[in-house]
Amino acid sequence: MIVFDLHCGHGHSFEGWFASGDEFLRQQASSMVRCPICDDAAVERLPSAKVRVRKHGGETTPRAVKPPSPPTQDAVAGFPPELVAKLREVVRNTEDVGERFAEEARKIHYEETPARAIRGQASSDDAQALTEEGIEFSSLPAFLTRESH
């Protein structure tokens, strides 16, 4: 297993675990390597320094380092796993209304339907219109709604 230091086009840094350098390149070319923060597929490998330790007598040799345990399903760079797990639980407890998000948000806001937690997709025009109407909502980062990582 090889651990690479990676970063996305938005500047997020994270680690990636791969069977080999060729496997990283294959997955990168297929847009399979994605930022766990923003889901950006423009991921590049950062140069990394080799870990070295001095032996008695001044000779430098590579140090055998046990790699950390692979990240859990709920691991996201910069966030404690407990927080990510709780956020995903909150998202799971919402109703996915898909592309009807703007319509359903309006019905809830104007009390045409009972209030409930919803999520879905809205075009940028719909999002702007909802904001202008005073309907509060927020965008969810892709790592909260993606099923696999």
PyMOL commands that set and color helices and strands:
alter all, ss='L'
color gray80, all
select helices_A, chain A and resi 21-29+81-92+101-109+124-132+142-145
alter helices_A, ss='H'
color red, helices_A
select strands_A, chain A and resi 2-8+13-18+43-45+52-54+60-62+95-98+118-120
alter strands_A, ss='S'
color yellow, strands_A
deselect
rebuild
show_as cartoon
